[in-house]
């Protein structure tokens, strides 16, 4: 099976907290995925690694089957990877 993006066994630790612990995500072309979890679960950290804002402590990233090192957002953009940062004021709060 060919994946367009693979994040394999990604681990990222900050002082006092392990944000990602051996996370693997494999995305097939033409599919849509959502990351869900509580605040502090490591979702934004994982996507920041894919976008080159953070470097993983361990693990690897493949784009179209080729292992890549995404050391900054310019490299991510050149690989066709973009990121929309979360911002709480983009959508008004709604009641349940």
C-alpha positions in Angstrom: 0.0 0.0 0.0 1.3 3.4 -0.9 0.8 6.3 1.5 1.2 9.9 0.7 2.3 10.7 4.3 3.6 8.5 7.0 4.7 9.5 10.5 6.3 6.5 12.0 6.9 6.0 15.7 7.1 9.7 16.4 8.1 10.7 19.9 8.5 14.3 21.2 9.3 15.3 24.8 9.3 18.7 26.3 10.6 19.4 29.8 8.4 17.4 32.2 6.0 16.0 29.5 6.0 13.5 26.7 3.7 15.1 24.1 3.9 12.2 21.6 4.9 8.7 22.5 5.6 6.4 19.5 2.8 7.8 17.3 2.2 6.3 13.9 -0.1 7.9 11.3 -0.4 6.7 7.7 -2.5 8.7 5.2 -3.6 7.4 1.9 -4.0 9.8 -1.0 -7.5 11.2 -1.4 -8.5 10.5 2.2 -9.4 12.9 5.0 -8.4 12.3 8.6 -9.1 14.1 11.9 -7.1 14.1 15.1 -9.3 14.1 18.1 -8.3 14.2 21.8 -8.3 16.1 25.0 -6.3 19.3 25.5 -2.7 18.3 26.0 -3.0 15.1 24.1 -0.3 16.0 21.6 -2.4 16.8 18.4 -0.9 20.2 17.7 2.6 18.9 18.6 2.3 16.1 16.1 1.1 18.4 13.3 3.8 20.9 14.2 6.4 18.2 13.6 4.8 17.4 10.2 5.0 21.1 9.4 8.6 21.5 10.5 8.0 23.7 13.5 9.3 21.0 15.9 11.7 18.2 15.3 10.8 14.7 16.6 13.1 13.2 19.3 12.7 9.9 17.4 10.8 8.4 14.6 10.6 9.2 10.9 8.5 10.9 8.3 7.9 9.7 4.7 6.3 11.7 2.0 5.2 9.6 -1.1 7.3 6.7 0.2 10.5 8.7 0.6 12.0 9.4 4.0 12.3 13.2 4.5 13.6 15.6 7.2 11.2 18.5 7.6 13.4 21.0 9.5 11.3 24.1 8.7 7.9 25.1 7.2 9.5 26.1 3.9 10.5 22.4 3.4 7.0 21.3 4.4 5.5 23.7 1.8 7.9 22.5 -0.9 6.6 18.9 -0.2 3.0 20.1 -0.5 2.3 20.2 3.2 0.5 23.3 4.7 -0.9 24.0 8.1 -3.8 26.0 9.3 -3.0 27.0 12.9 -5.8 26.8 15.5 -7.1 30.1 16.6 -10.0 30.3 19.0 -11.5 33.5 17.4 -12.0 32.0 14.0 -15.4 30.6 15.0 -17.7 32.0 17.6 -18.5 29.9 20.7 -21.8 27.9 20.4 -23.9 26.3 23.0 -24.4 22.6 23.0 
